[in-house]
């Protein structure tokens, strides 16, 4: 069966960011790419980096207001249908959900003046949605230049990339949630994503490859196993991998390397995979994560690979979720 046919019968949705009509917005679509819906519709604000709560009911995301070094990037949350939007914290980056959906972690901005570079962060904090209280990670003073953090489903570890900080040049780390233990996972690349079942990790091993491998997150020293799936594209860059809720599919963004366009409002000049950088020609695709070996996106079959978008409107940061089923009255 073609992958698109399998996804068309899926109950899952995918949230993502896109740049359309000179504005960053957050959309949601069906798992096969059909029925895209704009959740934000804010021509004077720029929304990025959607992250869906584990129960599928809420989306946290970042919002940029202002231009250039005067921009302010803030943490927001809304229902997964776009309603009940509210601001939580200013100068906060790259939010991520706790496994119980009660807390949103985020990375405070390194200095008051804005910089678009993704590792422009210092420390780690947590916002309690019930109380509004913000607390720091117990090892926050030693956390520096992290980006793309996410919780392991067991809540014990936070997996993140570090760049030029904490004694590392560039590494993917497992950071103990309630302690000071930091483990170098010893895999190259960036932007790790742990599967919802907690048994696998996917990440970008380089600009042109996304990898999936088993991971042990139950031990005191997490370790990544044999690289079982390698998704490659020698023509396009590949970034922003995310797992489906059942851990059977992966989505990622792909497109040609660029540095953005200074004439586009609400965007910045930097590598086009970075949040807030215009990425012309970038689209989202999905790949079956059940197989092993190499998937060449330029020579793969419809059974293992499908494009979810095709018009190249800077599609990035896909986030799968299972919508909460409404009960019949």
HELIX and SHEET records of a PDB file:
HELIX    1   1 UNK A    3  UNK A    8  1                                   6    
HELIX    2   2 UNK A   68  UNK A   70  5                                   3    
HELIX    3   3 UNK A  140  UNK A  142  5                                   3    
SHEET    1   A 4 UNK A  37  UNK A  38  0                                        
SHEET    2   A 4 UNK A  24  UNK A  30 -1                                        
SHEET    3   A 4 UNK A  12  UNK A  19 -1                                        
SHEET    4   A 4 UNK A 316  UNK A 322 -1                                        
SHEET    1   B 4 UNK A  46  UNK A  52  0                                        
SHEET    2   B 4 UNK A  58  UNK A  65 -1                                        
SHEET    3   B 4 UNK A  72  UNK A  79 -1                                        
SHEET    4   B 4 UNK A  86  UNK A  90 -1                                        
SHEET    1   C 4 UNK A  92  UNK A  97  0                                        
SHEET    2   C 4 UNK A 103  UNK A 108 -1                                        
SHEET    3   C 4 UNK A 125  UNK A 128 -1                                        
SHEET    4   C 4 UNK A 134  UNK A 136 -1                                        
SHEET    1   D 4 UNK A 146  UNK A 151  0                                        
SHEET    2   D 4 UNK A 157  UNK A 165 -1                                        
SHEET    3   D 4 UNK A 168  UNK A 176 -1                                        
SHEET    4   D 4 UNK A 182  UNK A 184 -1                                        
SHEET    1   E 5 UNK A 190  UNK A 194  0                                        
SHEET    2   E 5 UNK A 200  UNK A 206 -1                                        
SHEET    3   E 5 UNK A 209  UNK A 216 -1                                        
SHEET    4   E 5 UNK A 223  UNK A 232 -1                                        
SHEET    5   E 5 UNK A 293  UNK A 296  1                                        
SHEET    1   F 4 UNK A 237  UNK A 243  0                                        
SHEET    2   F 4 UNK A 249  UNK A 255 -1                                        
SHEET    3   F 4 UNK A 283  UNK A 288 -1                                        
SHEET    4   F 4 UNK A 305  UNK A 307 -1                                        
END                                                                             
